[in-house]
Amino acid sequence: ASGPDQFPYWLWRDFSHHLAPVVTNIFNCSLQQQTVPMAWKLANISPIPKESPLTECSQLRPISLTNIIMRIFKRLV
């Protein structure tokens, strides 16, 4: 599932050969500056029921959907 940037996984997969040089430059700059863009740190939080039927908020658990570019970056670092 995509995060706040709404770029779907298939876009990264299907166009990886076109995106690789640009993304590599961005990753290298991030590593050199020892920071990542603030937009990469955003996440959509979705409540998922722990059990059914749902009767209380305490029966929900949060799932964070982060941007795919941040997930890729985390795997590489």
N, C-alpha and C positions, 0 to 999 in steps of 0.2 A: 504494500500500500504506500502511496506517496504521502509526503508530509505537507507542511504549509506552502512549499513552493509549487505544489501541484504537478511537478514533473514526474510522469509515470515511469515505472521500472523499464518498460519496453523501450522508451526513448533512449535511456542510457545504454541498454543492451544492443538495440538495433543500429544506433549511430555511434557506438563506442569508438570506431576507427576514425571518425571525424572529430569527436569530442576529446580524444586522448591527448593531443598536443596542447590544447587550451587548458584542459583540466590539470595536466602535468605542470604547466607554468603556474597555475593558481596554487596548486599544492606546494610547489617549491617555494613560492613567495610566502605562503603561510608558515612553512617550516623555518625559513630564514628570519622572518619577523616574529616568530614564536607566538603567533596568534591566528585565529580563524575568524572569518567574517561573522558578525553577529547574527545575520540571517540564517546561518547554518545551525545555530544553537536553538532555534525555535522548534517547537513541537506542537502537534495537535494531540490533546489528551482526550481519549474516548473511554467512557465508563463501560466496563464489561461485567455482566452479572456473574457472581460466583455460584449462585444456585437459583433454581427456579421453583416456585414463583418468587418474584422480587417483591419484598414487603418493606425493606428498609434500605437507606443509602449505604449502611455499613456492609451490605451484601454486594456492593460494587467494588471492582478493582480497576485502577487506572492503567491504561495502556498508552504509551507515548509513541506517536508516529512522527519520526524525525525525517528530515530531508535526506534523500538518497545520496546526495553528494557527501553529506557528513558521514553516512554509514560507510561509504567507499573509503573516505579519508581515514576513519577509525581503523578499518581493516589493514590499511597500509602502514599505519604508524605503530 
